[in-house]
Amino acid sequence: MLDTPLQSIDLETLRTIRQVSEVIPMIIGLGIGYLAYTAYRQNQSRPMLYIAIGFILVLFVQAPLALIFTYVLELPTAVLNLLLQIPEFTGLGLILYGLWMPRRD
């Protein structure tokens, strides 16, 4: 039987690659949140503040929480997934609220 490249990679290496790849959405989320917050500060647009906080919760907060819950608290996967959805749902709700919120002219 032929060895494929995926068969020669062990699970620990794949886990490490996945953890490192979590940094990319974190950086992007922090950048989007910063840009939205900057837009809030320039325009004093309250909806943009909700959008900024929402993006930070959705894209930035989950990775550090996942690391804490997995390695420090050693929570089971089912509990971990449930707890990680809280900032995600909250952030998405804030983004939606910011987009639907009436603007003051």
LOTORPA-66526 format. One record per residue: residue number from 1; residue in three letters; x, y, z of N, C-alpha, C in turn. Coordinates in nm, 3 decimals. Layout:
<sites>
    i   aa       nX       nY       nZ      caX      caY      caZ       cX       cY       cZ
  NUM  ALA        X        Y        Z        X        Y        Z        X        Y        Z
...
</sites>
This chain:
<sites>
    i   aa       nX       nY       nZ      caX      caY      caZ       cX       cY       cZ
    1  MET    0.083   -0.118    0.000    0.000    0.000    0.000    0.088    0.125    0.000
    2  LEU    0.045    0.227   -0.071    0.122    0.350   -0.080    0.093    0.440    0.040
    3  ASP    0.196    0.506    0.086    0.180    0.604    0.194    0.140    0.738    0.134
    4  THR    0.028    0.792    0.178   -0.012    0.926    0.134    0.044    1.026    0.234
    5  PRO    0.058    1.151    0.194    0.112    1.252    0.288    0.028    1.265    0.414
    6  LEU   -0.104    1.249    0.404   -0.187    1.264    0.522   -0.169    1.149    0.621
    7  GLN   -0.134    1.031    0.572   -0.115    0.918    0.662    0.012    0.932    0.745
    8  SER    0.108    1.009    0.695    0.234    1.023    0.768    0.229    1.134    0.874
    9  ILE    0.123    1.215    0.875    0.109    1.320    0.975    0.033    1.264    1.095
   10  ASP    0.088    1.278    1.212    0.020    1.226    1.331   -0.086    1.326    1.380
   11  LEU   -0.173    1.279    1.466   -0.283    1.362    1.514   -0.236    1.481    1.597
   12  GLU   -0.126    1.466    1.667   -0.074    1.577    1.748   -0.029    1.692    1.659
   13  THR    0.031    1.660    1.546    0.073    1.763    1.451   -0.049    1.835    1.394
   14  LEU   -0.151    1.760    1.358   -0.274    1.821    1.307   -0.340    1.910    1.411
   15  ARG   -0.339    1.867    1.536   -0.396    1.948    1.644   -0.318    2.079    1.660
   16  THR   -0.187    2.072    1.651   -0.104    2.192    1.662   -0.131    2.287    1.545
   17  ILE   -0.142    2.233    1.424   -0.171    2.316    1.307   -0.306    2.384    1.324
   18  ARG   -0.405    2.312    1.374   -0.538    2.369    1.394   -0.534    2.481    1.498
   19  GLN   -0.460    2.461    1.605   -0.451    2.564    1.709   -0.381    2.689    1.657
   20  VAL   -0.277    2.671    1.578   -0.207    2.786    1.521   -0.298    2.858    1.423
   21  SER   -0.379    2.782    1.348   -0.468    2.845    1.251   -0.580    2.924    1.318
   22  GLU   -0.603    2.903    1.446   -0.703    2.982    1.520   -0.658    3.127    1.537
   23  VAL   -0.530    3.153    1.524   -0.478    3.288    1.541   -0.522    3.379    1.426
   24  ILE   -0.535    3.324    1.306   -0.570    3.405    1.189   -0.707    3.471    1.205
   25  PRO   -0.816    3.395    1.236   -0.944    3.463    1.255   -0.942    3.559    1.375
   26  MET   -0.860    3.529    1.476   -0.849    3.618    1.590   -0.793    3.754    1.547
   27  ILE   -0.689    3.753    1.468   -0.628    3.877    1.422   -0.723    3.953    1.331
   28  ILE   -0.790    3.880    1.240   -0.886    3.944    1.151   -1.001    4.005    1.231
   29  GLY   -1.052    3.931    1.329   -1.161    3.982    1.412   -1.121    4.105    1.491
   30  LEU   -1.001    4.104    1.543   -0.952    4.220    1.616   -0.940    4.340    1.523
   31  GLY   -0.893    4.316    1.400   -0.881    4.424    1.302   -1.017    4.480    1.263
   32  ILE   -1.115    4.393    1.238   -1.250    4.438    1.202   -1.311    4.515    1.320
   33  GLY   -1.295    4.462    1.439   -1.347    4.531    1.557   -1.284    4.668    1.576
   34  TYR   -1.155    4.678    1.551   -1.085    4.806    1.564   -1.137    4.906    1.461
   35  LEU   -1.152    4.860    1.336   -1.202    4.949    1.231   -1.344    4.996    1.261
   36  ALA   -1.428    4.906    1.309   -1.565    4.944    1.344   -1.565    5.042    1.462
   37  TYR   -1.479    5.019    1.560   -1.471    5.110    1.674   -1.420    5.247    1.631
   38  THR   -1.323    5.249    1.540   -1.273    5.375    1.487   -1.384    5.451    1.415
   39  ALA   -1.466    5.379    1.338   -1.580    5.442    1.270   -1.679    5.496    1.372
   40  TYR   -1.698    5.423    1.482   -1.786    5.472    1.588   -1.732    5.603    1.646
   41  ARG   -1.603    5.607    1.673   -1.543    5.726    1.734   -1.549    5.846    1.640
   42  GLN   -1.530    5.824    1.510   -1.531    5.933    1.414   -1.671    5.989    1.394
   43  ASN   -1.770    5.901    1.387   -1.905    5.942    1.352   -2.001    5.946    1.470
   44  GLN   -1.956    5.902    1.586   -2.043    5.890    1.703   -2.169    5.810    1.668
   45  SER   -2.151    5.704    1.588   -2.260    5.620    1.544   -2.276    5.503    1.640
   46  ARG   -2.379    5.510    1.723   -2.401    5.406    1.823   -2.417    5.267    1.761
   47  PRO   -2.485    5.251    1.645   -2.492    5.118    1.584   -2.355    5.059    1.554
   48  MET   -2.261    5.144    1.514   -2.127    5.095    1.483   -2.056    5.043    1.608
   49  LEU   -2.088    5.097    1.723   -2.031    5.046    1.848   -2.078    4.904    1.874
   50  TYR   -2.208    4.879    1.852   -2.260    4.743    1.869   -2.198    4.647    1.770
   51  ILE   -2.178    4.693    1.648   -2.116    4.608    1.546   -1.970    4.578    1.584
   52  ALA   -1.898    4.676    1.635   -1.759    4.655    1.675   -1.750    4.552    1.788
   53  ILE   -1.833    4.568    1.890   -1.832    4.474    2.002   -1.872    4.335    1.955
   54  GLY   -1.969    4.329    1.865   -2.014    4.201    1.812   -1.904    4.127    1.739
   55  PHE   -1.830    4.196    1.653   -1.721    4.131    1.580   -1.611    4.084    1.674
   56  ILE   -1.581    4.162    1.774   -1.478    4.120    1.870   -1.523    3.995    1.945
   57  LEU   -1.651    3.990    1.985   -1.701    3.871    2.055   -1.701    3.748    1.964
   58  VAL   -1.742    3.765    1.840   -1.753    3.651    1.749   -1.616    3.600    1.707
   59  LEU   -1.526    3.689    1.668   -1.401    3.645    1.607   -1.279    3.648    1.699
   60  PHE   -1.280    3.729    1.802   -1.160    3.741    1.885   -1.170    3.665    2.016
   61  VAL   -1.284    3.667    2.081   -1.297    3.614    2.216   -1.296    3.461    2.220
   62  GLN   -1.345    3.397    2.115   -1.360    3.252    2.119   -1.229    3.176    2.131
   63  ALA   -1.125    3.216    2.061   -0.999    3.141    2.066   -0.935    3.144    2.204
   64  PRO   -0.922    3.260    2.271   -0.866    3.256    2.406   -0.953    3.176    2.503
   65  LEU   -1.085    3.189    2.488   -1.172    3.109    2.575   -1.155    2.960    2.550
   66  ALA   -1.141    2.922    2.425   -1.121    2.781    2.392   -0.993    2.728    2.456
   67  LEU   -0.888    2.807    2.451   -0.763    2.764    2.513   -0.777    2.750    2.664
   68  ILE   -0.844    2.846    2.726   -0.862    2.841    2.871   -0.949    2.722    2.910
   69  PHE   -1.062    2.707    2.842   -1.155    2.599    2.876   -1.096    2.461    2.848
   70  THR   -1.013    2.450    2.743   -0.959    2.320    2.706   -0.840    2.281    2.793
   71  TYR   -0.744    2.373    2.810   -0.618    2.334    2.874   -0.611    2.368    3.022
   72  VAL   -0.679    2.473    3.064   -0.673    2.511    3.205   -0.782    2.439    3.283
   73  LEU   -0.906    2.449    3.234   -1.018    2.389    3.305   -1.046    2.245    3.264
   74  GLU   -0.992    2.203    3.148   -1.008    2.067    3.095   -1.155    2.024    3.092
   75  LEU   -1.239    2.106    3.029   -1.381    2.076    3.020   -1.407    1.974    2.910
   76  PRO   -1.512    1.894    2.926   -1.550    1.801    2.818   -1.592    1.878    2.692
   77  THR   -1.582    1.812    2.578   -1.610    1.876    2.450   -1.752    1.932    2.442
   78  ALA   -1.850    1.859    2.492   -1.989    1.906    2.485   -2.007    2.036    2.564
   79  VAL   -1.950    2.042    2.682   -1.959    2.164    2.765   -1.880    2.276    2.700
   80  LEU   -1.763    2.244    2.646   -1.679    2.343    2.579   -1.754    2.408    2.463
   81  ASN   -1.817    2.326    2.379   -1.891    2.379    2.265   -2.006    2.467    2.310
   82  LEU   -2.075    2.428    2.414   -2.187    2.507    2.465   -2.138    2.643    2.516
   83  LEU   -2.031    2.643    2.592   -1.978    2.769    2.648   -1.921    2.861    2.541
   84  LEU   -1.863    2.803    2.436   -1.805    2.885    2.329   -1.912    2.947    2.240
   85  GLN   -2.032    2.892    2.244   -2.140    2.950    2.163   -2.199    3.075    2.228
   86  ILE   -2.181    3.092    2.358   -2.237    3.209    2.427   -2.182    3.340    2.370
   87  PRO   -2.048    3.360    2.362   -2.000    3.486    2.303   -2.033    3.497    2.154
   88  GLU   -2.038    3.383    2.086   -2.071    3.385    1.944   -2.214    3.434    1.921
   89  PHE   -2.310    3.378    1.993   -2.450    3.420    1.979   -2.469    3.564    2.026
   90  THR   -2.403    3.601    2.134   -2.412    3.738    2.183   -2.356    3.837    2.081
   91  GLY   -2.241    3.804    2.025   -2.179    3.891    1.924   -2.264    3.903    1.799
   92  LEU   -2.318    3.791    1.752   -2.404    3.796    1.634   -2.530    3.878    1.661
   93  GLY   -2.584    3.865    1.782   -2.700    3.944    1.820   -2.669    4.093    1.822
   94  LEU   -2.550    4.130    1.872   -2.510    4.270    1.873   -2.488    4.324    1.732
   95  ILE   -2.430    4.243    1.645   -2.412    4.286    1.506   -2.548    4.308    1.440
   96  LEU   -2.637    4.214    1.459   -2.771    4.227    1.402   -2.843    4.349    1.457
   97  TYR   -2.834    4.370    1.588   -2.897    4.487    1.650   -2.837    4.617    1.594
   98  GLY   -2.704    4.620    1.579   -2.639    4.739    1.525   -2.681    4.768    1.382
   99  LEU   -2.705    4.664    1.303   -2.747    4.685    1.166   -2.893    4.729    1.156
  100  TRP   -2.976    4.684    1.248   -3.118    4.719    1.246   -3.153    4.844    1.327
  101  MET   -3.061    4.884    1.413   -3.088    4.998    1.500   -3.112    5.124    1.418
  102  PRO   -3.218    5.198    1.450   -3.241    5.322    1.375   -3.132    5.425    1.404
  103  ARG   -3.092    5.495    1.301   -2.989    5.598    1.314   -3.053    5.729    1.356
  104  ARG   -2.980    5.806    1.432   -3.024    5.941    1.467   -2.958    6.038    1.370
  105  ASP   -3.036    6.118    1.306   -2.981    6.216    1.212   -2.974    6.354    1.272
</sites>
